[in-house]
Amino acid sequence: MKNRFSRIGFILAAAGSAVGLGNIWKFPYITGEYGGGAFVLVYLLAIMFIGLTVFLAEAVIGQNAQANVATSFIETSKSKNENWKIAGFMIATGLILLSFYSVVLGWILSYVFSSFGTLPADAKTAGAAFDTLITKDLATQLLYHTLIAGTVIFIVLKGIKDGIEKINLILMPFLGIILIGLLMYAISLDSFSKAVSFMFVADWSKINSDALLAALGQAFFTLSLGVGTILTYSASLPKEANFVKSSIMVALVDTGIALIAGLIIFSFLFEAGAPSAAGPGLVFISLPVIFSGWGLLGKIIAISFFVALVFAGITSAVSMIEPSLMFFIERFKMTRKKATLLCGSVFYLLGIVALLSMSTTYGSSLTFFGKNAFDLMDFASSSVMMPTAAIVICLFLGYFVDKTMLQEKFTKHTSVLFFNVWYFLIRYVVPIAITILFLNQLGLI
Ligand code: PHE
């Protein structure tokens, strides 16, 4: 089969999927909200023991079966049970996620262009500008959502090797260069040491069960788990490639970039005397104000920062649609073009619903169960469908797949001890941890 990753292509693409708005926007703002160091430590443990465990799980299923999510589950199950096609529900999660991820990426792209003009001088102006964009300026949002969706569709139309692998080969090094540049600038600031101690000296006073669950949820989201993305990418990984080493590399790159983004952003916030807990408005309100105080240099930094976010986001966005493409291509014998047009239209239209639901004009008619469509899609995908999928993956491998077969796959590349620890985590620890997270997100505990 020609249309597949090289090993390095897989690592780049999986890292491209993992590194996204989750690392550069969400990680810093939740770290700020939960007080820094102690949260970072909990997060690192969540990545190591829970995130990486599920990552390896998706990778081993995909690499073993070399097929779309549904077929991979059937093929990997002990009795090749057709009912496992039910696991194919995961592909819907990616499309829902992508619909509003594309809208948010659109906002960021619009900030790239508006950063060429005058940046807002204070939080009130910045807040008002952002508010106008999302509640009133439908045309601008629609334009940028269309640009992002069009780019994603254009890339995935070209396939795994010429589309996804290639775009990651170009954008990931660029992202690295921009982040290193921003980090060097952050290091030159007086507040850098304050940022380092904020992130690496533990203050346990803000750690409660909410913080633990936030760390766990973030570990899943940032590693792109529970959407079938890693499984689908691994299905295009050569069968003999070392999936254990590749998975660990991706987790390391993803964590490294989150930490670097945190250091950059906290140095900026502290340098401007802004509070560390900027909340979700961090990227759209707090940072533009800080950049505006730095004159021309601030403008350059603002543009580079938003470009970095767009690059990181695009490589994640293409990975959200790929599971459904592979599903429709293989199971419904669609051409790639047809599958892309189908899935592309679904997420594009859902995205329009999401953006309209935040507007003053259409908001009330697009609000269901007290949540507007945007929040509802976010809730359904990140809080319900992703954890459900993660639980299904764990129980599947832990109880419905031949252990000897799994052990063989792992021990080709790593020790028996490593496999035993992974197997224990997948059977007991991870399903329990995710169930708790899940019940909490549903407001049941
Ligand atoms: N990991 C991506 C981020 O941090 C988001 C993502 C989730 C991508 C699920 C693909 C699948 O932004």
Boltz pocket constraint, residues with backbone or C-beta under 6 A from the ligand:
constraints:
  - pocket:
      binder: B
      contacts: [[A, 17], [A, 18], [A, 19], [A, 20], [A, 21], [A, 22], [A, 23], [A, 97], [A, 220], [A, 221], [A, 222], [A, 223], [A, 224], [A, 225], [A, 227], [A, 229], [A, 316], [A, 317], [A, 319], [A, 320]]
      max_distance: 6.0
